[in-house]
Every structure is written in structure tokens, then in C-alpha cells.
Amino acid sequence: MLASLEVLVDKGREGYCLVHKALEITTISLNLWAHGVDTFYMMLQAMMEREEELEIKGFSFVCVMEHSCNWLESMGLHGKGMWRRLCTCFKQYPFGLLPPAEGGSMARVWAVEHGKYPPDSPLQEYLVLSSWAEYYELRGLPADSPVALILSFPLSLYSIVTSLCVPTKTMLSKGREVIVHYLGPEGELDWLPAFSEIGYLLGGSGSLHVMMIGPEVPIALAGGMTAVNPKLRVTFVRGLYQEEANALPTPHVVVALNSQLEAHSSWTGALEVIKAQAVPAFFTDYAEPCCVNAKQMLRATGLQITHPVSANPFRSPVRNQIADTNLPWYSNGFVFGVNT
């Protein structure tokens, strides 16, 4: 529906009636339209004009992806290691159950040359990171390393617990363990080698217990726990959050990446749990219209955004080129929070 909206906006104001007709079943269209036609138009134009602002400079690989398979082929990564979860060619394997990369080494898992993936070694002390440039320099990665696409997930989580969420930042600085309820994992279930980077970055601080909770957790993993490294352990919980939360340790923070709150009806129950827990919760989403939708969902549940929508410094550097739209669209593109 965003695609239809965008095409008509580009064609000019004569498209408004058709835009409204195409989107009238969505909450967001009605809410935006209530502000008036001119405001509606200006809001969309402003979103499109942030294209250059959201582009992450400094990488030397292709940073636009129209078709995932074609992009992976161009990078020599298609069908290899963790990259298999970036396209649908391996959808026959449930999340978390991709066949192991041949050889099992980090080089095979990342499927890039030595020196182009993070070193398998911890830092002596943890740092609050604010950009990909800072991270790449810290870990000695070259600008042509594409690993940021996958690392966007663990680094977004790391940024939340060490920077955005004050209570967890304080806990980590005091050497304590932070419990994270990580909602709706999918590809992340096959990316634990990438999540090991969180443990390495924590250095001499505390540790994380990440509880990955969602219906896509396979039965084969459900109820299990993996010690990824001394600073990070991951527990797997299969089911909807609202059905499982009472049986779990109380979290210090709840995180949902690429959440798309408006796209799944099951989020309503999960948000009710988050409201009742009154603990900080952070979400990421692909594009600003998705965040506007999310605001409506949160308000309907009685939750108010207390960490405003902002560009996520650890969004994927590769823009997804969505058909017929000029809206900037990035994995983990924007971050916002409640109960902070």
C-alpha cells in the first residue's frame, strides 16, 4: 500500500483521492488525512527528502538492494554462510535450523575474506558506540566489508542496552547481568555467530541474557539455552509473548527489531504485557510511515513513546529499493521506545 501511495504523491496532488481510496482501510491513512490534504502531502514529501540524510557514507560496496538474490550474487555471497537468510532460497529450512556452514569456522560462517569479519576476540573494556565508522575502526574492518548488514541486528541491540536504555547501561557499568526479552526473532536465530560480537564488545562490563521469544522459534530449539560466549547467553522460547511472559524472568528491557507493529495482530497482546510490566521497551522499523503506524498502535494500547522516533545509527547501510516508492527504507532504520 505504501507503494501505491508513493506513486500518486510523486504524480502530484491530483492523486490524493486515489491515494485515500487505496489506503482507507489503514489506520495511518485516516489519521494522516485528518490533518488535511496539504499536511498529508507535506509529511510524505518530508519523509522522502530525508533520503540523503539517512544514507550512511563511507562504505565502498553497493548500498542499494532491489532484489536480495541479485545483490548477494554481485557480492559473491549468495548461498553462503549466514547470508543464506537474506533471501528466500533457503526458506525450506525453519529459522534457526540452517545447515551448518561447511567447515564451521568464522571465515565460513561469514563467507568473506579474513580481515573482513569481526575478530574472534573480546575488548578489554566496553565502549558506547555511536556509528558504523566508529565500530569499523575499532574492529579493524575495511570499508568494503558488507558484514554491517547482518551486524545491524546485534549492534542495534548493543546500542539500545549500552546507550539508549539508561537502567541497562547503569547495570552493565556495574558488572551486572541484563535480561533482554527479544521479541519476534527470525533470521537472528541463524545469526548467533554475529551476536557473539555483543559479548566481545561488552569487554570488562556486565553481561546479557537474551531471551529470544516468538512463534518462529523452532521446536528443536525451544526451551534450550546457548552460551554464545562468557558475556552472552541466549535462551529460546517458542510462542507468543503474551502467552509466555508470565513464565519468564522479568526483563530489564524488551526489544523488537524490524517490529512492524501494524502488520501483525498478535502485537496487541504483546503490547498489553509491555504496558503491564512497565519496563523499558525499544522497537525498530524500516521507514517513517511504519513508525507513524506504530505510534497509533502504541497509543491505542495506552503506551506513549518516551524515546522519540530517530534514525538508528546501526541501521543497515544498504537501502532496500521498494518497487514504486522513493521512501527511504532500511532494515532497523528507525528506533523508538516506551516506558523509558
N, C-alpha and C positions, 0 to 999 in steps of 0.2 A: 504493500500500500504506500509506503514511503516513496517507492519508485514512481508511482503514478502521480503522486503529489508533486514531486520534484520536477518532472517533465512539464507539468502545467504551470508551475511557478516560473520556470525558465521561459515559457512562451508568453508570459505576461498576465496581467490582471484579468483578461477575458477568460482565463481558465479557472477562475475561482469557483464558479458554480459547479463545474465538473469535479474539481478537487473535493469540494464539500460533499458532493454526491458519492464519490469514491470512498470517502473516509467517514461517512456519517455514522457508521456503526462503532467507531472507536471513541473512547473517552477523550483522547487527546484532541481529536478534531473539533469536538463540541466545545471543549474548554478554550482552545485557541480561538475558535471562531467567535466565542462570546466577547473577546476583546475587540472585535471589529475587524473588517476586511483589511484596512491599512496596517493595523498592528500585526495581524496574522502574516501578511506579506513581509513586513519588515523583520519579524522574528526569524522567518525562514531565510531571508536574504542574509541576515547577520550570521546565522549558522554556517551558511555556505562560504561567507567571506573570511571565516577563520581557517580556511584551508592552509594558507602559508604559515600561520601561527602554530598550527598543530603538527606541521611537518618537522620531523626530527633530523637535524642536519648532522653531517659527519660520517655517515655510513657510505661505503663505496659499492655496495651491492644494490640490485634493483629493489626499490622500496614501494612498488605498486604491484598488487596481485589481483588479477581479474579472474583467473582460473587456477586453483591451487596446484593441480597436477602439472600444468604448463610451467608455473613458477618453480616448482620443485625440480622439474626436468632441467630447466635452464640453469639451476644451481647445482645440478648433479646429485640431488638429494632424494629424488623420488624412489619410494620403496625401500628406503634405508633407515635403520635405527628408529629413533623417536619420531622422525619426520613422517613416518607412516600414518600418524594420527592427524596430520594436517590435510589429508584428502580422504575420499570415501573408498579408495581402492582396497582397504583392509577392513571394511565395515562388517565383514562376516565374523570378525573376532570381537567379542564383547570388550567394552572398556576395561582396561586393567589386565587383559589376557592376550595381548600381542605376543607372538612367538619371540623368544629372546633374540637379540641381535647376535649374529654369528660371531663367536669368539668371546662375547660378553664384556670386552674391555670398554673403557670410557671412549676410546677412539672409535670403536664400532658403534657404540650407543649413539654418539653424536654424529658419526659419519662425516666428519670434517678432519682436515689435517691436524696433526699435533701442533699445539700452539694456538689453535683457533677455537678451542673449547676451554672452559674454566679448569685451572689446575686442581688436581685432587688433593688439596692441602688447605688446612684452616688458617685463618688470620690469627695473630696474637691478641688483637683487641678489636672489638666491633666498632663500626663506624655508621653514622647516619648518612645514607647516600641520597643524593638529590637528582641524579641524572644518569643516563646511559654513558655519557662521556666520562663521568667520574668513575663509574663501575668498570668500564673497559680499560681505563688507565690503571685502576687498582689491580685488576686481574691480568694485565698484560695482554689483552686481546687486540688483534688488528681490526681496522675499520671494515675489512671485507669479511669478517666473521658474522654469519647470519644467526648465531645462537640466541640473539635477543628475542627472536620470535617466540621461542619456547620459554626462555627465561623470563618473559614478561609475566608469567604466572607466579613462579616463586618470588621474583623480585617485587611484584606488586604486593604480595603478602608480606614480604620483609619490610617494605616501605610502610605498610599500614601498622605493623606491630612495633616498629622502631621509631616512627616519625609521627604519623597521624593520630595514633591512639595513645594518649598521654598515660593512662594507667598501665598499659602493657610496656610502654617504653620505660617507665619507672621500675616495674618489676624486673625487666631484663637487666637494667643497670645495677640492680641489687642481687643479681645472680639467681633469680627465682625462675621457676618453670611457668610458662604461659600456656594456658589451654585455649586452643582455637577450634571453634566449630566451623568447619569449612563446608559450605553447602553446595550441592549440585555438581560434584566433580564428574568429569567425563574423560577427556584426553589426559587430564592430570594424573589419572590412575595408572597411565603408562609412562609418566614422566618423573617418577621418583628419583632417577639419577640426576635430573635437573634440580629437583627440590633439595637435594643434598647440599646445594650451594648455600641455602639458608643457614644450615648448621655451620658451614665454614665461615660465613660472614659474621656470625654471632661471636666468634672469637672467644674472648675471656668473659663474656657476659652470661646471662641465663640461657635457658633452652626452651624449645617449643614442643608441645604435644598437639599435633594437628589431627583432629578427628574428621575424616572425610565422610560426609553423610549425604546419601542420596539414593534414588531408585536405580541409578546406573551402576552402583557398586555391585559387582557380580557375586553370586552366591559363593563362589570359590574363595573370595577374599573376605566376605562378610564375617565380622567377629574377630578377625585377625589383627595383628599389630606387627609393624616392621620398624626396627631400629635402623633408620637410614644412616645415621652416624651418632656420635655421642651427644650432639646438641639437638637432634631432631628425631622424634619418633612419630609414626603415623598409624592411626587406628582406622579401620574400615567399618562403616555402619551402613547396612543396606536398608532403605526405606525412606519415607517422607519425614522431614524434620519434626513436624507436629506430632507424629506418631512415635518417634524415638527419643525426643528430647528429655522426657522425664526420667528415662533410664540412664542418662549420661551425666558425667560430672558437669557441674555448672561451668560455662565458659567464661573466660575473661574478655573475649571478643568473638564476634560472629563475622564471618567473611563469606561473600558470594561474588565470584568473579564472572564477568560477562553474564550478569544475572538475568537480564531481560524480564524484569518483574511482570510486565504487562502481558507477556507471551504465554504464561503458564498459570492456569487457575490454581494449582497447588500452592502457589506462593502466598495466597491469602492466609491459609492456616499457619504457614511458617512465620509470617509477619506478626500474627497474633502471639505466637510464642516469644518472638523477639521483644514485643511490647511488654509482655508479662515478665520477662527476665530482667528488663531494664538494664541490660549490659550494652556496651558499645557494639554497633554493627556497621560494617562498611560494605559497599557494593561497587562494582564497576560495570560499565556498559559500553556499547560500541559507539554510539553517536548521541548528540544532544537531544534529538527528539525522543530517543529511548529514555533519557533521563527525565524529560518532562513527563512522559508516561509514568515513570517510576514515582515521581513526586505525587501524582494523583493516587496511585496505589497506596503509597505510604500514608497520605492524609486520610484516605478512606478507612484505614486501619487505626487511625488515631496517633500515628507517628509523624513527627516533624523532622525535616532534615536539619541537623545541627552542625554537620560538616558540609559546607556548600559544594555544589557540583563544580568540579575543577578538572583541568586536564591532568591525567595521571602521568607523572614523569617516567613511569616504566610501562607505558603503553607499547604495544608492538610498533616498531618503526615502519612496518610495512602496511601501507594503506590498502584496505580491501576496496576494490573498484566494483561497486554495486551497479548493476545494469540500470541505465536511465537516471542515475542520480549523481549530483555533484556534491552531496553532503559528505563531509569528512567522516570516514568510517574505519575505526581501528579496533582491533582486539584489545580489551581493557582500556579503551580510550579515555574514559572519564571515571572519576571516583567521587563518591558522596557517602555520607554517614548519618546515622541516627543514634540517639542516646549517648552522644559523645560528651 
